[in-house]
Amino acid sequence: MTNSTGSGSRRIQSVEQAFDIIRYLREADGATLSETAEDMEMPVSTAHIHLATLVDTDYVVKVGSEYRCSLRFLEMGGSMRDGMALYRVAKPELDELKEQTGEHTNVTVEQNGFAVQLYKAQSPESIDDDAPLGDHLYLHSTATGKAMLAERSRDEVDRIVDRRGLPSLTDATITDREALYEDLAEIRERGYSINRGEHYPGVCAVGTAIVSEPDDAVGAISISGPMSRIEDGRIEEELGPALLNKKNIIELKIKQY
């Protein structure tokens, strides 16, 4: 069964439902057939067909009466990430930066208007928002996201904001378009972004874009930790310069990759 959208594209409803169920199972950390049917507001027979098909294709596993997403997704995601030059080049540099600063370090890419986390080097001495690998984060509320937005034209930023909005995640999140433009201008001048509790209360992050060609942000790296430790003086004297040094190294290595 297909239906048409206003944009003229054709969509297969059963495929959309299957992916909706996959997202539901992930967020619910597993569910029974009756729970799935009730929460997804679909007939039990329809839910059963979808779940049985997903089990047969190995993307869902059934444990007792409960259905869960399988590790096929880990296999697919891991394979995609391992093949990315940015991940392979950035990982050892971020591991070293974590040891150097004692804080978490991260690398993300932009996809479909979100910052997608590829890797996090975690320091036992630090804290952050505990976002899982692969998590899709709003660009305007994260250090890596804002660093990547700062490499985009005004029109490109507008298209992303029109599509994803500027939702408020904390009291500090930028929710005004003009305020975002001002912040992005400061990032371009400074060379790195600062997220002071804009994504998660009490957590500060410093980020910078990784650029392969002029005006082409392929990703971004960041240092994150408690706001009590990542204060302005430390950012200016230690974290900002250390981050920009790793940016230069990663960009050079990507060109040689």
C-alpha angles and dihedrals in degrees: 000000000000135000132190128236127213090259090064095248119131120230132194108226095203091056091050090050091050092054091044088056092048090052090046093052091049094050093043092045089231135335142197124250093258092047091050093049093047097045093043091045095230134124115276090239092056093047090049093053092051094046094046091051092049090049091050091052091048096241092111128036127204117220110183104313095335129094122212137177110263130231089256085095091056089051092051096043094044092050092050093048095046090055094055116102091210093058095045093048098040100046099074091041092052091047088055093045090052091055091046096051104025089229135106116273125202143187124203139173130209117246128166092346096309134101107240116203112230102173142358126196103205124209116206087220097057141064137208140157093297091230108175123239110275092027114149111228130187110259096220094057102047133069094232091044094052091045090056093045089053088063092055129086120252090255092052092049090050092052091052093046091047089054102040103022127211103277118184113243097169137002088267098053116120106243100163119086095216091050089052091051090052092049092049091051090054090049091054091051095044098039096230139057129235125211111193105189092314095129102026128012115256095011124111126191136185118206142179133188124249108221125194097182132009111296092000113115107195094177145318141242129213147182115222137182145123116327089230089067102033100065129157096265093052092046093053097042104034120002100043095050092043091051093048090049090056090046090058093047094048093047092051092048093048090055089053094045 
